[in-house]
Amino acid sequence: MAEFPNLSRRGFLNGTAAVGGLLVVPGLLTACSKTDAGSATGEGALEKLRKQGFVRVAYANEAPYGYLEGKELKGEAPTLHREIFQALGVDELKPTLSEWDGLIPGLQAGKYDVVSAGMAITPERCGNAIFSEPEFISPTALMVKKGNPKKLTDLASAKEAGVTIGVMSGAVEGSYAKGAGIAEGKIKTLQKPQDGADAVKGGRIDAFLLTGISLRWLAKTNPDTEVTEPFVPEIDGNAQFSPGGAVFRKGNEDLRDSFNRELKKIVSDRSRYVQLLEPYGFGESEIPPEDLKTADLCKG
């Protein structure tokens, strides 16, 4: 299984860069690399997609959110989006690989119709594009040695036990740990997810703090570890859900609204949601609360 080093980017990078290259996957698509009149915008966008039989989606090759395995597009977002667009009468996803910071600029330029990458919904991004309702939330969890020898369950238990916690460089989990009162000397910074797993296995840290989604995926290739039940940390009394969704170009509100209607059917059916997304580490703990709305998330 290929390693995807940027598992932590989903909920943690809040800005949207104005630059970034678009990379087309050889052999997967032809017209998808064009910024032409094939772009579906405004009223009638869904009907246009139905007539052409496909929707152009962008992904960033980050497991388990959206990635290529062989010639097959897999992950949370493509799996969910395929199900939704087929229900809307659009049978095929045509993928375009993009650098992370090029996803929204490429969308704005008409290179594709939807960003299918599990992108976190933030006020900054809402200023440049429109989001679906949340597809998932990203509760936090701890990766520990098999058997959980320290009996850790959350950050409060980690503080009480006086253990050493690992966090990703530049990721929000560092602020979660500090906010929980864990001493700076007990927080170790790591560069990529596998570094965290290796540090746990080697005893250099007692637990690695990241989203439950990413840790469950990481644990598949690190059998000497286990992942605690997810929990929702708080900063200044505010729950940190880190929700993500599909991204549409401004002007495509009708398409977004049609998408949302089908998304709601899946999110409200817990067994269907889990059946679709469990292979990628998503379970009932990732189902968004009914009252968590994109309009509120965009306000900050």
N, C-alpha and C positions, 0 to 999 in steps of 0.2 A: 504493500500500500504506500502510495506516494505521501511524503510529508508536506503539509501546507503550513508554512511557518507563521502565517498571520491570523491564526484563529482568534486572536484577541481583538481584532479590529471592529467587530460587529457593532458593539454598543458603546465603543469608547472614543472614537474619533468624531468630534462634534462639528468640525468645520467642513466646508466644501471647497476644494481647490478649484481654481478657474482654468487649470491646465491639466494635461494628462493625455497620454497616447492611447489610441484605440488599436487593439490587436485582433485581427481576424484569424479564426482557426482554419488552417488549410484543409480543404476537402469538405468542410462542413457547410459552407454557404458561399454564394457568389454575390448576388445583388445586395446582400446585407451590409456590405462595407460602404455602400453609397449613401451620401447625405441628400438624396434626391427627392423627387416628387412622390416616391413610394412611401413617404412618411404619412402616417394616418393622424390627422389633427382635427380637433374641433368636432362639431356635430357630424354624425355619420361615421365616426372612426371605427366603431365596432362593425358596422355593415361592410365597410371597406375590407376589414380583416377577414370577415366571413367570406367575402367574394374571392379574395386571394388565397384563402385557406391556411394562412400562417400568421403568426405574430412574431416580430423581431424582438428578442430579449437580450439584454446584456448581463454578463456574469463576470465575477472577478477571480474565478478559480480558487475559491477558499472553501475548503470542506469544514463543516458539513452543510454550508449554506447554499453554495452553487459552484459546482466543479465538473470537470470533464473526466470521465473514466473510459479510456478507449475513445470511441466516437460518440459516447452517450452522455448527455447532460444530466447530471444527478444533483441531489441535495435537497434541502428543505424548500427553497424557493422554486426551483424548476418543477419539483414534484407537485407542489401545491398549485402553481400557476398552470401547469399542464392540465390538471384536473378542472380548474376553473374555466380556462379558455375552451376546453372541449365542451363543457356544459354550456358555454356561450356560442358554440357553433364554429369555433376556430380549432382545427385539429392539430396543428403542428407548431412547435416552438422552433424558431430559427435563431441559433445562438451566435453572439458576438462576444469575444473575450476582450475585456478592457482592464487597464490599470485601475486601481481603486479610485484614485483622484480624478480619473477621466470619466467615471460613470455618469455623473449628472451633466457635465459639459457635453458629452456625446449624445445624451438624451435631448438636451436643448438644441443641439445641432441637427437633430432628426436622423441620427445614425441607427436608431432603434426605437421601438415603441414603449418598452417597459424595462426598467431595471429589475432584474430577477436575482438579487444578491443578498437578501436578508438585511437590507440597510436599516440602521437605527434611525428612528424618527426624531429629529431635533428641530428646534426653531430655526437654526441657521439654514438647514437643508430645505425646510418648508418655504423659505424665501426664494428658492431657486427652482422648485418643482412641486408637484402635488403627490401626496402619499395616500395609499389605501388605508383602511382601518388596520390596526395591528394584527399581524399574522401570528406573532408569538411574543412572549416576554422572555427575558433572560435572567432568571434567578441565579444567584451565586451559589457555589458549592466549594468543597475542599477535596482535593486529591490527597490521600494519605496512603501509608503502607497497608498492604493486605492485612486485614484483621483489625485495622484502626486501633493500634496499641494505646494511643493517648485518649481514645474515646471522645474524639472531637465531633461536634455537631454544627457549630456555627462560630462566629467571631467572638461571642461572649465566652464560649467554652475555651476557645484558644487563648484569650486573655487570661482567664482564670488559671489555666494550666501552665502559663508562662512559656508557651512553645514558640518556635521560630516559624514565621510564615513567609512563603515566597510569592511574589507578585510580578507581573509582566512590566517591563520598562515602558513608561508612558501610558499605561492602562489605568483605568479608574479604580481598580481594586486596591491600589496603594492608599487612596483617600478613604476607602471603606475601612481598611485596617487601622489607619490612624484615627478615624472617627470613632472606632470601637474602643479606643484607648490602648491599643497595642503599641508598646514602646518602639521608637524608630530603630533601635538596635536589634529588635526582634523581627524586623521586616527586611527581607533580602530581595534585591531586584534581579530579574532574569530576563534574557533577551528573547526567548521564544518558548512556546509551550513544551517542547521536548526537553529543554533545559530544566523546566520545573519538574517534570516527571523523573528525570535523572537525579535531580537533587533530593527528591523524596526517597527514591530507591536507595540512594547512597547515604542517606541519613544526614545530609547537610542542612535540610530543612525538615520540619515535622509535617507541614501541609503546604499545598500549593493552591492559591486562591484564584479562581477564574469562574466563568459562567459554567453552570452545570452542563449545558449543551456541549461546550468545547471540551470539558473534562471527560464526559462520557465517551466522546469520540476518541480522545487521546488515550483513554484507558483500554481501548480495543487493541492497541499495539503495545501496551505496558501492563501485562497480566499480573505483575507483582504489586500492583496498586489497586485501590478502590476509591470510589467517589461517594461522598456523603449525600444525604438527601438535600436538595436545593433549599435555600432560604433567601429571603428578600432583605438585603441590608438597607439601612436608613442613613441619610445625611441630613443633619439639622431637622430630624423628625419626619423627613420626606422619604417614602419608599422608593427605592431605585429599581424599577421594573426593566429598564433598558429594552423597550419594545422595538420591533422591526416590522417593515412592510414592503410592499411593492411601490415602485416610484414611476410616475407618469409625467409627461410633459404638460406644462401649463397650457390650458386650452383643451385638454382632453378630459375634462371633468365628467362628461357623459360616459366615456369608456371606464374611467375610474369608478363611477357609481355603479355601472353594470358589474364590474369586477367585485365591488364590495357586497353586492347582493348575493353573489355565489359564495364569496368568502364567509359571509355570516352563516350560511347553511352548514359549512364545514366546521367552523369554530364552535358553533352551538351543538354539534354532534360529537361529543367527547370521544366515543369509540371510533368514529370515522377519522377524526383528527389523528388520534394515536396510531391507528392502523396505517395511515398514509406516511406519517413522519417518524415513527419509532425507529426505523432503520437508520436514521440520521441523528439519533440521540434525543429526540423531542418526545416528551411524554405529557401527562396531564398537568404537570407543574409549569409547562410552557404555554398552556392555553391562556390567552389574554382574558382578564376580568371583563365582564360585560360592560362595566361603566368606564373602562379605559378607552378614551376616544382620541383620534388623531387631532381633531380641532383643539382639544385642550393641550395635547403634547406640543403642538406647534406654537402655542402661546408661551410655553415655558413655565 
